[in-house]
């Protein structure tokens, strides 16, 4: 956002002790009126019964899935990073789209045949794409560049070959392959291509001879000068790399990564530290981490699902304390994560400088924090703390209905900045990652379909076991397979 736009907003100074409780409500316009058979009825703000809650979640989830129908390029089957004109393709968004189609079929939002057609088109593109690693290619060694031209499907913005975003693409392909299991030529082709894409990834190469997987590679300079250190969304990356039947990494690679973890006690909660909420969600979109533990979590007598639940409480506690004095923060208004916020330097009403971060991974308690909150990140906490999540998303929508429009939840909003009409700053347009995590995490809460599918995915099961996970459903899977 440029200065001329930003200056239309007034910075609001609030005391650190701001605490406001709001009604438990979701007062918003219908999210999906443009979709077939859409409900035109808003929720009763006072209603908390299970049927009304499920209807609200269905509307949110269906609207989020609609992103992938509206922002799909039919020429190559790929999906835009954002809803803005000229947006490039994000390979991670493609992975979320592939994962969303099984949910949409189960919910009756799209026919099975059309879903298979959409998924297979994307998979064919990646199978046939240029893998020579040149600046004008799509990928290298089975990995893909983070952002691609929306039409040509080739690298843009001199971006990196991304290991984590490739993992999100591939886990989506594997989920689609698990769901579309019919003995038909169309679904057999989908499964075959997904397997081909997974098998050709050279995970060992991505270590660059080091202890852990590197974060990226560029044709101009080679590997980026940093790897994965500290807890992050990379569990799914390491599990896929360990489970590979062709180029697996060693168990010591995963152990080397977990040795960089940081366990902290924050606001009375001992947990594996990561500041932004999305880190506590992304791997959980596909992997059922309830009740299974690796060596690190066994020592802490915890698991990653419980850790994410605690992360919700850390976020709430931070927002109650509100150390930077941002407008609206309280126990029912939280959600610091990777999202878009306002950018540029402005001055608050008392002439103090206030730095704004644009698109950034905001986190607690160490920041960055410029007063921007992410409604999609809050909604994606439903599997961990459904009651607190509903209260928070309802409070946000009642206070700031502008964060929701007919196509879904905005990426971020900042109540420190208000326009002449009194409305808070809201990120324009939608982000595909936000919509994808809403679809998957709400479905895990509602039916557990993504988790159930991936509990039967051999690469996921093998990768978890090689990483040292045991307990819960993973032990039951081993017993059912005769101890293999």
C-alpha positions in Angstrom: 0.0 0.0 0.0 1.3 3.4 -0.9 1.6 6.5 1.3 -1.4 8.2 -0.4 -3.7 5.3 0.6 -2.3 4.9 4.0 -2.7 8.5 5.0 -6.5 8.1 4.6 -6.4 6.2 7.9 -5.9 7.8 11.3 -3.7 6.1 13.9 -5.4 5.4 17.2 -3.5 5.5 20.5 -4.9 3.1 23.1 -3.6 2.4 26.7 -1.9 -0.9 27.4 -4.7 -1.9 29.8 -7.5 -2.1 27.1 -9.8 -5.0 28.0 -13.2 -5.4 26.3 -15.3 -8.5 26.3 -17.7 -8.9 23.4 -20.8 -11.0 22.9 -20.2 -14.5 21.5 -21.4 -13.8 18.0 -20.7 -14.0 14.3 -22.5 -11.0 12.8 -21.4 -11.0 9.2 -22.8 -10.8 5.7 -23.3 -14.1 4.0 -19.9 -15.3 2.8 -21.0 -17.3 -0.2 -24.0 -15.7 -1.9 -22.3 -16.0 -5.3 -22.0 -19.8 -5.0 -24.7 -22.3 -6.0 -27.5 -22.9 -3.5 -25.8 -20.4 -1.1 -27.5 -19.6 2.1 -28.7 -16.0 2.3 -29.3 -16.1 6.0 -26.9 -14.6 8.6 -26.5 -16.3 11.9 -28.5 -15.3 14.9 -25.9 -13.4 16.9 -27.2 -14.9 20.2 -27.3 -18.5 18.9 -24.7 -20.9 20.2 -26.5 -24.3 19.5 -24.6 -26.9 17.6 -26.7 -26.7 14.5 -26.2 -23.0 14.1 -22.4 -23.3 14.8 -22.1 -26.0 12.1 -24.1 -24.0 9.6 -21.8 -21.0 10.2 -18.7 -23.2 9.8 -20.1 -24.7 6.6 -20.6 -21.2 5.2 -17.1 -20.1 6.1 -15.6 -23.3 4.7 -17.6 -23.3 1.5 -16.7 -19.7 0.8 -13.0 -20.5 1.4 -13.2 -23.3 -1.1 -14.8 -20.9 -3.6 -11.4 -19.2 -3.8 -10.0 -22.1 -5.7 -12.8 -22.1 -8.3 -12.6 -18.4 -8.9 -8.8 -18.1 -9.1 -7.9 -21.2 -11.1 -6.3 -20.8 -14.5 -8.1 -23.4 -16.7 -5.3 -23.3 -19.2 -2.8 -25.0 -16.9 -4.9 -25.9 -13.8 -2.8 -23.7 -11.4 -4.0 -21.4 -8.6 -3.2 -17.8 -7.9 -1.4 -16.7 -4.7 -3.9 -13.9 -4.2 -7.2 -12.7 -5.7 -5.5 -9.5 -7.0 -5.1 -9.0 -10.7 -1.8 -10.3 -12.1 -1.1 -12.4 -9.1 1.5 -15.2 -9.8 0.9 -18.9 -9.0 1.9 -20.1 -5.6 2.9 -23.8 -5.5 1.8 -24.0 -1.9 -1.7 -22.7 -2.8 -1.9 -25.4 -5.4 -1.2 -27.9 -2.7 -4.0 -26.5 -0.6 -6.3 -26.6 -3.6 -5.6 -30.2 -4.3 -6.4 -31.0 -0.6 -9.6 -29.0 -0.7 -11.2 -30.9 -3.5 -11.8 -34.1 -1.5 -13.6 -32.0 1.2 -15.6 -30.2 -1.5 -16.7 -33.5 -3.0 -17.7 -34.9 0.4 -19.7 -31.7 1.1 -21.4 -31.8 -2.2 -20.0 -28.5 -3.4 -18.5 -29.9 -6.6 -19.0 -33.2 -8.6 -16.4 -35.9 -8.2 -15.7 -35.9 -11.9 -15.0 -32.2 -12.1 -12.8 -32.4 -9.0 -10.7 -35.1 -10.6 -10.4 -33.1 -13.8 -9.2 -30.0 -11.9 -6.7 -31.9 -9.7 -5.3 -33.9 -12.6 -4.8 -30.8 -14.8 -2.6 -29.3 -12.1 -0.6 -32.6 -11.6 -0.1 -33.0 -15.4 1.4 -29.5 -15.5 4.0 -30.2 -12.9 4.8 -33.6 -14.4 5.5 -32.1 -17.8 7.1 -28.9 -16.5 10.7 -27.9 -17.2 12.9 -29.3 -14.5 16.3 -28.1 -15.7 16.8 -25.5 -13.0 17.4 -22.6 -15.3 16.1 -19.2 -14.4 13.2 -19.7 -16.8 12.3 -23.1 -15.6 9.6 -24.4 -13.3 11.8 -26.5 -11.0 14.8 -28.7 -10.4 15.5 -32.0 -8.7 11.8 -32.6 -8.3 11.3 -29.3 -6.3 9.6 -26.2 -7.7 10.1 -22.5 -7.6 7.9 -20.7 -5.0 6.1 -18.5 -7.4 5.3 -19.1 -11.1 4.0 -17.0 -13.9 0.2 -17.4 -14.1 0.2 -18.4 -17.7 3.6 -19.8 -18.6 4.1 -21.6 -15.2 7.7 -20.6 -15.1 9.7 -18.9 -12.3 8.9 -15.2 -11.5 10.4 -12.6 -9.2 13.8 -14.4 -9.1 12.2 -16.5 -6.3 13.8 -19.5 -4.7 13.3 -23.2 -5.3 11.3 -23.8 -2.2 11.6 -27.0 -0.2 8.7 -26.2 2.2 6.3 -25.0 -0.5 7.1 -28.1 -2.6 6.3 -30.2 0.4 2.9 -28.4 0.7 2.3 -29.0 -3.0 3.2 -32.7 -2.7 1.2 -33.5 0.4 -1.8 -32.0 -1.3 -1.2 -34.3 -4.3 -0.9 -37.3 -2.0 -4.2 -36.4 -0.2 -6.0 -36.1 -3.5 -4.5 -39.5 -4.5 -5.7 -41.1 -1.3 -9.2 -39.8 -1.7 -9.7 -40.4 -5.5 -9.3 -44.2 -5.2 -11.9 -45.4 -7.8 -10.9 -48.0 -10.3 -11.4 -45.7 -13.3 -8.9 -44.4 -15.9 -9.3 -40.8 -14.7 -8.6 -41.5 -11.0 -5.9 -44.0 -11.8 -4.1 -41.4 -13.8 -4.3 -38.9 -10.9 -2.8 -41.4 -8.5 -0.1 -42.3 -10.9 1.0 -38.7 -11.5 1.0 -37.9 -7.8 3.2 -40.9 -7.1 5.6 -39.9 -9.9 5.9 -36.3 -8.6 6.7 -37.6 -5.1 9.2 -40.2 -6.2 11.3 -37.8 -8.3 12.1 -35.4 -5.5 15.7 -35.6 -4.4 15.4 -34.9 -0.8 19.0 -35.7 0.0 20.2 -33.1 -2.4 18.2 -30.5 -0.4 20.5 -31.0 2.5 23.5 -29.6 0.6 25.7 -32.0 2.6 24.6 -30.5 5.9 22.7 -31.8 8.9 19.3 -30.3 8.0 17.2 -29.5 4.9 18.0 -26.1 3.3 15.3 -23.6 2.9 15.8 -22.8 -0.7 18.1 -22.7 -3.8 18.5 -20.3 -6.7 20.1 -20.9 -10.1 22.1 -17.6 -9.7 23.8 -18.4 -6.4 23.0 -22.0 -5.3 21.6 -22.9 -1.9 20.5 -20.1 0.4 22.7 -19.6 3.4 20.4 -20.9 6.0 18.5 -24.1 6.8 15.5 -24.9 9.0 16.3 -24.0 12.6 13.8 -23.8 15.4 10.3 -25.2 15.4 8.4 -24.3 12.3 5.8 -25.6 9.9 8.4 -28.0 8.5 7.2 -31.2 10.2 5.3 -32.1 7.0 8.5 -31.4 5.0 10.7 -33.7 7.1 8.0 -36.5 7.2 7.7 -36.5 3.5 11.5 -36.5 3.1 11.9 -39.3 5.5 9.1 -41.4 3.9 10.4 -41.1 0.4 10.9 -44.5 -1.3 13.5 -43.1 -3.7 15.7 -40.4 -2.1 15.0 -40.3 1.7 16.9 -38.3 4.2 18.4 -40.0 7.2 16.9 -40.1 10.6 19.8 -38.0 11.9 18.6 -35.1 9.7 15.3 -34.9 11.6 17.0 -35.2 15.0 19.4 -32.4 14.0 16.4 -30.2 13.3 14.7 -30.9 16.6 17.9 -30.1 18.4 17.3 -26.5 17.4 13.9 -26.4 19.1 13.3 -23.9 21.9 11.0 -24.9 24.8 9.7 -21.9 26.8 7.4 -21.1 29.6 5.2 -18.2 28.6 2.4 -16.8 30.7 2.3 -20.1 32.7 2.3 -22.3 29.7 5.3 -24.6 28.9 5.4 -25.1 25.1 7.6 -25.5 22.1 8.0 -21.9 21.0 7.0 -20.5 17.7 5.5 -17.0 17.5 3.1 -17.0 14.5 -0.1 -19.1 14.7 0.4 -20.6 11.2 3.4 -22.6 12.4 1.1 -24.3 14.9 -1.4 -25.2 12.1 0.1 -26.0 8.7 1.5 -29.6 9.4 -1.7 -30.3 11.4 -3.8 -29.7 8.3 -2.7 -33.1 7.0 -1.0 -35.0 9.8 -3.0 -36.2 12.8 -0.5 -35.3 15.5 -2.9 -36.1 18.4 -1.4 -38.5 20.8 1.7 -39.4 18.9 5.1 -38.2 20.0 8.7 -38.0 18.7 11.7 -38.1 21.1 11.5 -34.4 21.9 7.8 -34.5 22.8 8.2 -37.7 24.8 10.8 -35.9 26.9 8.4 -33.0 27.4 5.4 -35.3 28.1 3.5 -33.4 25.5 2.5 -33.8 21.8 2.3 -31.3 18.9 -1.5 -31.1 19.0 -1.4 -30.2 22.7 1.4 -27.8 21.9 -0.8 -26.0 19.4 -3.6 -25.8 21.9 -1.3 -24.1 24.4 -0.2 -21.7 21.6 -3.8 -20.5 21.5 -3.6 -19.7 25.2 -0.3 -17.9 24.8 -1.8 -15.8 22.1 -4.8 -14.9 24.3 -2.6 -14.1 27.3 -0.4 -11.8 25.2 -3.4 -10.0 23.8 -4.8 -9.4 27.3 -1.4 -7.9 28.4 -1.2 -6.0 25.1 2.3 -4.7 25.8 2.4 -2.5 22.7 -1.0 -0.9 23.4 -2.7 -1.8 20.2 -6.4 -1.1 19.7 -8.9 -3.9 20.4 -6.5 -6.6 21.8 -8.1 -8.7 24.5 -8.9 -12.3 25.4 -11.4 -12.5 22.6 -9.4 -10.6 20.0 -6.1 -12.2 19.2 -4.4 -14.0 16.2 -0.9 -12.9 15.3 0.3 -14.9 12.3 1.6 -14.6 8.8 -0.7 -12.2 7.1 -0.9 -8.9 5.2 -1.0 -5.7 7.2 -0.6 -2.0 6.4 2.9 -0.9 5.3 5.0 2.2 5.4 6.0 4.5 8.2 3.3 6.7 9.7 3.1 8.8 12.9 0.5 8.1 15.5 -1.6 10.9 17.0 1.0 11.6 19.7 3.7 11.9 16.9 5.5 8.7 18.0 6.8 6.8 15.1 4.9 3.6 14.3 6.4 1.0 12.0 4.1 -1.1 9.9 5.3 -4.4 8.4 3.1 -5.1 5.4 3.0 -8.9 4.7 4.9 -10.4 7.6 4.9 -13.4 10.0 3.7 -11.6 13.2 4.1 -13.5 16.4 4.0 -13.5 20.2 5.5 -12.4 22.5 8.7 -11.2 20.7 7.0 -9.8 17.6 6.8 -8.4 15.1 3.5 -6.9 16.2 2.1 -3.7 14.6 -1.5 -4.2 15.7 -2.4 -6.5 12.7 -4.4 -9.7 13.4 -5.3 -12.5 11.1 -8.9 -13.8 11.2 -8.1 -16.9 9.0 -5.4 -17.9 11.5 -7.9 -17.7 14.3 -10.6 -19.7 12.5 -8.0 -22.4 11.8 -7.6 -23.0 15.5 -11.0 -24.7 15.7 -9.5 -28.2 16.1 -7.4 -27.1 19.1 -9.8 -24.8 21.1 -13.2 -24.6 19.4 -14.9 -22.6 22.1 -12.3 -19.9 22.3 -12.0 -19.8 18.6 -15.7 -19.2 18.1 -15.7 -16.5 20.7 -12.7 -14.8 19.1 -14.0 -14.9 15.5 -17.4 -13.8 16.6 -16.0 -10.9 18.5 -13.9 -9.8 15.5 -16.8 -10.0 13.1 -19.2 -8.1 15.5 -16.7 -5.3 16.1 -15.4 -5.1 12.5 -17.8 -6.6 10.0 -15.7 -5.2 7.2 -13.2 -8.1 7.8 -15.7 -10.4 6.0 -17.2 -10.1 2.6 -19.1 -12.5 0.3 -15.9 -14.2 -0.8 -14.4 -14.9 2.6 -12.2 -13.6 5.4 -9.6 -11.0 4.7 -5.9 -11.8 5.4 -5.5 -9.2 8.1 -6.9 -6.1 9.8 -5.5 -3.4 11.9 -7.7 -1.5 14.4 -5.0 1.1 15.1 -5.8 2.5 11.7 -9.3 3.7 10.8 -10.7 5.5 7.8 -12.9 8.5 7.7 -15.9 6.2 7.9 -14.6 4.7 11.2 -13.8 1.3 9.6 -10.5 -0.4 10.5 -7.8 -1.0 7.9 -8.5 -4.3 6.1 -6.2 -6.2 3.7 -7.6 -5.9 0.2 -8.4 -9.1 -1.6 -7.8 -12.7 -0.4 -4.8 -15.0 0.0 -5.0 -18.6 -1.2 -3.1 -19.9 1.8 -5.6 -18.4 4.2 -8.5 -19.9 2.4 -6.8 -23.3 2.1 -6.0 -23.6 5.8 -9.6 -22.6 6.6 -11.0 -25.4 4.5 -8.7 -28.1 5.9 -8.7 -27.2 9.6 -12.5 -26.7 9.7 -12.9 -30.1 8.1 -10.6 -31.7 10.6 -12.7 -30.2 13.3 -16.0 -31.2 11.7 -15.3 -34.7 10.4 -11.6 -35.4 10.6 -11.5 -36.3 6.9 -8.0 -35.0 6.0 -6.5 -36.7 9.1 -8.3 -39.9 8.3 -7.1 -39.9 4.7 -3.5 -39.2 5.6 -3.4 -41.8 8.4 -3.6 -44.3 5.6 -1.0 -42.6 3.4 2.1 -44.8 3.3 4.7 -42.0 2.9 3.2 -40.1 5.9 3.2 -43.3 8.1 6.7 -44.3 7.1 8.0 -40.8 7.6 6.5 -40.4 11.0 8.0 -43.8 12.1 11.4 -42.9 10.8 11.3 -39.6 12.6 10.8 -41.6 15.8 7.1 -41.0 16.4 5.1 -43.6 18.2 1.9 -43.9 20.3 -1.8 -43.4 19.5 -3.1 -44.2 16.1 0.4 -44.8 14.7 0.8 -47.8 17.0 -2.6 -49.0 16.1 -1.7 -48.8 12.4 1.4 -50.9 13.0 -0.7 -53.5 14.9 -3.3 -53.6 12.1 -0.5 -54.1 9.5 0.9 -57.1 11.5 3.7 -55.1 13.1 5.3 -53.8 9.9 
